[in-house]
């Protein structure tokens, strides 16, 4: 179900990327895991966004 979200016509990749730092800062493991799954799927589907997504990920693993 989660991976299908970014395939929806109304899904805004730019908005999702803007909210990623907030989503990745949550202590709830499920939110972080789902955010990472959506980001992975989005990066595979839109390689031009992969760098924007990759820049946001290191802080997730340092916290």
N, C-alpha and C positions, 0 to 999 in steps of 0.2 A: 504494500500500500504506500509506504513512504517514498519509494523510488518513483512511483507514478505521479507524485505531486508535481515535480518539475516538468512533467510532460503535458500538464494542463495548459490550454491556450492562455489563460489569464495569469499564469505564473510569471512573476517578474524576477528575472535572474539578478538584475541590478539591485533591486530592493532586498532580495534575500542576502546578497553579499554585504550590503550595508548593515544588515541586522546580525550577521554572523558573529562579530565580536561579542555582542550581548548574549546570543544563544550559547556560544562556547564558554562563556564565563559562569554559566549556571552550575551549581553543584550536583544537580540531578543528572545521573548517568544517562538516563534514557533520552533526555533532551540533547545532550552532547553527542551521543551515538547517532541519533536520528539526523542531527545537523551535519555530522560528518558523512553519513550515507548520502544525504541529498547533495552535499558539496561534491562528493566523489562522482555521483551520477551526472551532475551538472558539468563538471570538468571534462568528463568523458564525452558528453554530448556536445559541449561547446568549448573546444580546446583554446579558443581565444580568451576565455575567462579563467583558464587554469592558473595563470600567474597571479591574477587578482585573488584567487582563492588560496593559493599556496602561501601568500604573504601573511594571511591571517591565522594559519595553523600552528606555527611554532609556540605561541603563547599558551595554546591549549595544553600542550604536553609539558610545559614548564610549571604550571600551577599545581 
